[in-house]
């Protein structure tokens, strides 16, 4: 019997503990629900209140008009064009008559007579190239074309052909220096005498046995050699000496200077 009493007391004590724990749990649940409710009210109070306008939807079967069309603005890209001013009438400047100059044509070369006259004044007391100059086979052509009897071609004749016997002495017409001696394919043995005053004398058709050589200084009348056979370019002519004279590089007629 004593054992059962202990069991009942132990059971009664366990039952009271269970209900006490259950009550505490209920209280905690209730407190949690109350706390959650208050937090919800606080969150609702914090939300901003917005008044949205009421939207009235048009009836489906009613045609809606006067709806503005949505248009996309058109953009035109233009490139700036830079234009230069166009002058139709250019400004004109009046030049006084005194300042107007007209380009004159180039001065004509002195006529042959003037050149010969100037040469005669500079070259005086000339000696004859051969003893007799009266027989002129071909005169100076003055730049005009003449027919060459040997070749048949038309060309200028830049000297004078003076008839002379082969072996006849040839003289220096004036003092000067022998600057060139050569055997030319067309003109035979030639000699150039520079008078050192702008004038030169060239002898063509000489004999190869000359009395002077290149570099010699001569006086007027000195023997330079003898007449040889006619130059090949004038071989159809009678024996003669071909003499050319220049003044400042231009061919001139030797005869006026020689007094003929």
C-alpha contacts under 8 A as a table, 3 or more apart, distances in Angstrom:
res1	aa1	res2	aa2	distance
1	X	4	X	5.44
1	X	5	X	6.65
2	X	5	X	5.32
2	X	6	X	6.61
3	X	6	X	5.29
3	X	7	X	6.42
4	X	7	X	4.94
4	X	8	X	6.18
5	X	8	X	5.15
5	X	9	X	6.19
6	X	9	X	5.18
6	X	10	X	6.17
7	X	10	X	5.13
7	X	11	X	6.19
8	X	11	X	5.06
8	X	12	X	6.06
9	X	12	X	5.11
9	X	13	X	6.13
10	X	13	X	5.14
10	X	14	X	6.28
11	X	14	X	5.07
11	X	15	X	6.26
12	X	15	X	5.24
12	X	16	X	6.47
13	X	16	X	5.39
13	X	17	X	6.58
14	X	17	X	5.23
14	X	18	X	6.40
15	X	18	X	5.21
15	X	19	X	6.47
16	X	19	X	5.40
16	X	20	X	6.18
17	X	20	X	5.07
17	X	21	X	6.27
18	X	21	X	5.26
18	X	22	X	6.21
19	X	22	X	4.93
19	X	23	X	6.09
20	X	23	X	5.18
20	X	24	X	6.33
21	X	24	X	5.12
21	X	25	X	6.25
22	X	25	X	5.15
22	X	26	X	6.29
23	X	26	X	5.10
23	X	27	X	6.27
24	X	27	X	5.14
24	X	28	X	6.30
25	X	28	X	5.11
25	X	29	X	6.13
26	X	29	X	5.10
26	X	30	X	6.12
27	X	30	X	5.14
27	X	31	X	6.17
28	X	31	X	5.04
28	X	32	X	6.12
29	X	32	X	5.07
29	X	33	X	6.22
30	X	33	X	5.12
30	X	34	X	6.22
31	X	34	X	5.11
31	X	35	X	6.18
32	X	35	X	5.12
32	X	36	X	6.17
33	X	36	X	5.12
33	X	37	X	6.18
34	X	37	X	5.14
34	X	38	X	6.35
35	X	38	X	5.26
35	X	39	X	6.24
36	X	39	X	5.09
36	X	40	X	6.21
37	X	40	X	5.16
37	X	41	X	6.41
38	X	41	X	5.15
38	X	42	X	6.31
39	X	42	X	5.05
39	X	43	X	6.28
40	X	43	X	5.17
40	X	44	X	6.23
41	X	44	X	5.13
41	X	45	X	6.26
42	X	45	X	5.09
42	X	46	X	6.39
43	X	46	X	5.09
43	X	47	X	6.62
44	X	47	X	5.49
58	X	62	X	7.13
58	X	64	X	7.94
59	X	62	X	5.44
60	X	63	X	7.96
64	X	67	X	7.29
87	X	90	X	6.21
95	X	99	X	6.55
95	X	100	X	6.78
96	X	99	X	5.45
96	X	100	X	6.78
97	X	100	X	5.35
110	X	113	X	7.97
110	X	114	X	6.03
110	X	115	X	6.30
111	X	114	X	5.48
111	X	115	X	6.48
112	X	115	X	5.14
112	X	116	X	6.13
112	X	142	X	7.08
112	X	252	X	7.63
113	X	116	X	5.14
113	X	117	X	6.11
114	X	117	X	5.05
114	X	118	X	6.25
115	X	118	X	5.23
115	X	119	X	6.15
115	X	252	X	7.30
116	X	119	X	4.99
116	X	120	X	6.07
116	X	252	X	6.76
116	X	253	X	6.95
116	X	256	X	6.66
116	X	257	X	7.45
117	X	120	X	5.11
117	X	121	X	6.46
118	X	121	X	5.23
118	X	122	X	6.52
119	X	122	X	5.20
119	X	123	X	5.95
119	X	247	X	7.36
119	X	257	X	7.00
120	X	123	X	5.29
120	X	124	X	6.43
120	X	256	X	7.01
120	X	257	X	5.15
121	X	124	X	6.60
123	X	126	X	6.89
123	X	257	X	6.92
124	X	257	X	7.47
125	X	174	X	7.97
126	X	173	X	5.28
126	X	174	X	5.63
126	X	220	X	6.90
126	X	257	X	7.16
126	X	258	X	6.09
127	X	171	X	7.43
127	X	172	X	6.92
127	X	173	X	4.39
127	X	174	X	6.41
127	X	220	X	6.06
127	X	221	X	5.59
127	X	258	X	7.07
128	X	131	X	6.50
128	X	132	X	7.79
128	X	133	X	7.45
128	X	171	X	6.83
128	X	172	X	7.74
128	X	173	X	5.77
128	X	221	X	7.52
128	X	258	X	6.48
129	X	133	X	7.90
129	X	170	X	5.43
129	X	171	X	4.70
129	X	172	X	6.19
129	X	173	X	5.70
129	X	221	X	7.98
130	X	133	X	6.49
130	X	164	X	7.57
130	X	168	X	7.46
130	X	169	X	6.42
130	X	170	X	5.16
130	X	171	X	6.25
131	X	169	X	7.81
132	X	135	X	7.49
132	X	164	X	7.75
133	X	136	X	6.81
133	X	162	X	6.00
133	X	163	X	7.41
133	X	260	X	7.98
134	X	162	X	7.75
134	X	260	X	7.95
135	X	162	X	5.98
135	X	163	X	5.59
136	X	139	X	6.49
136	X	160	X	7.16
136	X	161	X	5.86
136	X	162	X	4.75
136	X	163	X	6.22
137	X	160	X	7.69
137	X	161	X	5.34
137	X	162	X	5.97
137	X	163	X	6.35
138	X	160	X	5.74
138	X	161	X	5.04
138	X	162	X	7.54
139	X	157	X	7.62
139	X	159	X	6.93
139	X	160	X	4.75
139	X	161	X	6.52
140	X	157	X	5.73
140	X	158	X	5.70
140	X	159	X	5.01
140	X	160	X	5.19
140	X	252	X	7.97
140	X	253	X	5.71
141	X	144	X	5.38
141	X	145	X	7.14
141	X	146	X	7.13
141	X	156	X	6.11
141	X	157	X	5.13
141	X	158	X	6.42
141	X	159	X	7.74
142	X	156	X	7.62
142	X	157	X	7.54
142	X	158	X	7.08
142	X	252	X	7.45
142	X	253	X	7.42
143	X	156	X	5.59
143	X	157	X	7.35
143	X	158	X	7.32
144	X	155	X	7.62
144	X	156	X	5.59
144	X	157	X	7.80
145	X	154	X	5.56
145	X	155	X	4.59
145	X	156	X	4.58
145	X	157	X	7.42
146	X	154	X	5.14
146	X	155	X	5.36
146	X	156	X	5.86
146	X	157	X	6.94
147	X	152	X	6.11
147	X	153	X	5.58
147	X	154	X	4.30
147	X	155	X	6.31
148	X	151	X	5.58
148	X	152	X	5.14
148	X	153	X	5.47
148	X	154	X	6.07
148	X	155	X	6.93
148	X	234	X	7.71
149	X	152	X	5.35
149	X	153	X	7.81
149	X	234	X	7.44
149	X	236	X	6.78
149	X	237	X	7.80
150	X	233	X	6.40
150	X	234	X	5.60
150	X	235	X	6.45
150	X	236	X	5.22
150	X	237	X	7.67
151	X	233	X	7.01
157	X	160	X	7.59
158	X	244	X	6.29
158	X	251	X	6.34
158	X	252	X	7.67
158	X	253	X	7.92
159	X	242	X	6.47
159	X	243	X	5.34
159	X	244	X	4.22
159	X	245	X	6.97
159	X	251	X	7.91
159	X	252	X	7.88
159	X	253	X	6.73
159	X	254	X	7.41
160	X	242	X	5.72
160	X	243	X	5.57
160	X	244	X	6.70
160	X	253	X	7.57
160	X	254	X	7.38
160	X	255	X	7.97
161	X	240	X	6.14
161	X	241	X	5.75
161	X	242	X	4.59
161	X	243	X	6.68
162	X	240	X	5.25
162	X	241	X	5.35
162	X	242	X	6.47
162	X	243	X	7.92
163	X	238	X	6.94
163	X	239	X	6.00
163	X	240	X	4.00
163	X	241	X	6.46
164	X	168	X	6.65
164	X	227	X	7.12
164	X	239	X	5.91
164	X	240	X	4.67
164	X	241	X	6.59
165	X	168	X	5.54
165	X	227	X	6.90
165	X	239	X	6.15
165	X	240	X	6.95
166	X	226	X	7.33
166	X	227	X	4.93
166	X	228	X	5.30
166	X	229	X	6.48
166	X	239	X	6.44
166	X	240	X	7.71
167	X	207	X	7.48
167	X	226	X	5.00
167	X	227	X	4.94
167	X	228	X	6.27
168	X	226	X	5.21
168	X	227	X	5.35
169	X	223	X	6.72
169	X	224	X	7.78
169	X	225	X	5.96
169	X	226	X	4.40
169	X	227	X	6.49
170	X	223	X	5.84
170	X	224	X	5.92
170	X	225	X	5.45
170	X	226	X	5.23
170	X	227	X	6.66
171	X	220	X	7.55
171	X	221	X	5.20
171	X	222	X	5.41
171	X	223	X	4.50
171	X	224	X	5.63
171	X	225	X	7.43
172	X	175	X	6.97
172	X	193	X	7.94
172	X	218	X	7.26
172	X	219	X	6.95
172	X	220	X	5.16
172	X	221	X	5.04
172	X	222	X	5.36
172	X	223	X	6.39
172	X	224	X	6.50
173	X	201	X	7.96
173	X	220	X	5.19
173	X	221	X	6.04
174	X	195	X	6.89
174	X	218	X	7.88
174	X	219	X	5.99
174	X	220	X	3.73
174	X	221	X	6.85
175	X	195	X	5.94
175	X	217	X	7.50
175	X	218	X	5.19
175	X	219	X	3.83
175	X	220	X	4.56
176	X	193	X	6.04
176	X	194	X	5.26
176	X	195	X	4.07
176	X	196	X	6.39
176	X	217	X	5.79
176	X	218	X	5.35
176	X	219	X	6.49
176	X	220	X	7.95
177	X	193	X	5.52
177	X	194	X	5.25
177	X	195	X	6.51
177	X	196	X	7.79
177	X	214	X	7.99
177	X	215	X	6.20
177	X	216	X	5.71
177	X	217	X	4.50
177	X	218	X	6.05
178	X	181	X	7.60
178	X	191	X	7.17
178	X	192	X	5.87
178	X	193	X	4.63
178	X	194	X	6.36
178	X	213	X	6.87
178	X	214	X	5.03
178	X	215	X	5.18
178	X	216	X	5.42
178	X	217	X	6.52
178	X	218	X	7.60
179	X	191	X	7.86
179	X	192	X	5.78
179	X	193	X	6.08
179	X	194	X	6.48
179	X	214	X	5.52
179	X	215	X	5.84
180	X	190	X	7.98
180	X	191	X	5.73
180	X	192	X	5.12
180	X	193	X	7.51
180	X	214	X	5.65
181	X	189	X	7.42
181	X	190	X	5.80
181	X	191	X	4.61
181	X	192	X	6.57
181	X	213	X	6.97
181	X	214	X	6.00
182	X	189	X	5.75
182	X	190	X	5.53
182	X	191	X	6.78
183	X	187	X	7.63
183	X	188	X	5.20
183	X	189	X	4.17
183	X	190	X	6.12
184	X	187	X	5.19
184	X	188	X	4.75
184	X	189	X	5.97
184	X	190	X	6.77
185	X	188	X	5.95
185	X	232	X	7.52
186	X	231	X	6.16
186	X	232	X	5.29
186	X	233	X	5.23
187	X	190	X	6.88
187	X	204	X	5.70
187	X	205	X	6.02
187	X	231	X	4.63
187	X	232	X	6.29
187	X	233	X	6.40
188	X	204	X	6.41
188	X	205	X	5.10
188	X	206	X	6.97
188	X	230	X	7.66
188	X	231	X	5.00
188	X	232	X	6.95
189	X	204	X	6.09
189	X	205	X	5.50
189	X	206	X	5.13
189	X	207	X	6.60
189	X	208	X	6.15
190	X	202	X	6.99
190	X	203	X	5.44
190	X	204	X	4.52
190	X	205	X	6.43
190	X	206	X	6.32
191	X	202	X	5.73
191	X	203	X	5.25
191	X	204	X	6.86
192	X	200	X	7.05
192	X	201	X	5.94
192	X	202	X	4.53
192	X	203	X	6.55
193	X	200	X	5.67
193	X	201	X	5.21
193	X	202	X	6.28
194	X	199	X	6.49
194	X	200	X	4.57
194	X	201	X	6.65
195	X	198	X	7.03
195	X	199	X	5.54
195	X	200	X	5.67
195	X	201	X	7.82
196	X	199	X	6.66
196	X	200	X	7.84
198	X	246	X	7.88
198	X	247	X	5.44
198	X	248	X	4.90
198	X	249	X	7.75
199	X	245	X	7.03
199	X	246	X	5.55
199	X	247	X	4.63
199	X	248	X	6.42
199	X	249	X	7.96
200	X	245	X	5.57
200	X	246	X	5.37
200	X	247	X	6.85
201	X	243	X	6.97
201	X	244	X	5.73
201	X	245	X	4.57
201	X	246	X	6.79
202	X	243	X	5.66
202	X	244	X	5.05
202	X	245	X	6.32
203	X	206	X	7.08
203	X	241	X	7.12
203	X	242	X	6.02
203	X	243	X	4.87
203	X	244	X	6.75
204	X	231	X	7.22
204	X	241	X	6.29
204	X	242	X	5.03
204	X	243	X	6.32
205	X	227	X	6.57
205	X	228	X	5.64
205	X	229	X	6.30
205	X	230	X	5.41
205	X	231	X	5.06
205	X	240	X	7.57
205	X	241	X	5.83
205	X	242	X	6.51
206	X	210	X	7.91
206	X	225	X	6.91
206	X	226	X	5.90
206	X	227	X	4.79
206	X	228	X	4.59
206	X	229	X	7.31
206	X	241	X	7.23
207	X	210	X	6.63
207	X	225	X	6.76
207	X	226	X	5.45
207	X	227	X	5.46
207	X	228	X	3.93
207	X	229	X	7.12
208	X	228	X	7.39
209	X	225	X	6.79
209	X	226	X	7.67
210	X	213	X	7.29
210	X	224	X	6.19
210	X	225	X	4.48
210	X	226	X	7.12
211	X	223	X	6.82
211	X	224	X	5.11
211	X	225	X	5.10
212	X	216	X	6.57
212	X	224	X	5.65
212	X	225	X	7.39
213	X	216	X	5.96
218	X	222	X	6.33
219	X	222	X	5.74
227	X	240	X	7.14
227	X	241	X	6.38
228	X	239	X	7.88
229	X	239	X	6.34
229	X	240	X	7.96
230	X	234	X	6.31
230	X	235	X	5.26
230	X	237	X	7.41
230	X	238	X	7.46
230	X	239	X	5.46
230	X	240	X	6.34
230	X	241	X	7.54
231	X	234	X	5.39
231	X	235	X	5.64
232	X	235	X	4.77
234	X	237	X	5.80
235	X	238	X	7.65
237	X	240	X	7.86
243	X	254	X	7.76
244	X	251	X	7.28
244	X	252	X	7.73
244	X	253	X	7.72
244	X	254	X	6.99
245	X	251	X	5.87
245	X	252	X	5.74
245	X	253	X	6.83
245	X	254	X	5.92
246	X	249	X	5.42
246	X	250	X	5.03
246	X	251	X	4.29
246	X	252	X	5.50
247	X	250	X	5.25
247	X	251	X	6.48
247	X	252	X	6.73
253	X	256	X	6.70
253	X	257	X	7.85
254	X	257	X	5.50
254	X	258	X	6.31
255	X	258	X	4.94
255	X	259	X	6.31
255	X	260	X	5.31
256	X	259	X	5.27
256	X	260	X	5.75
257	X	260	X	7.61
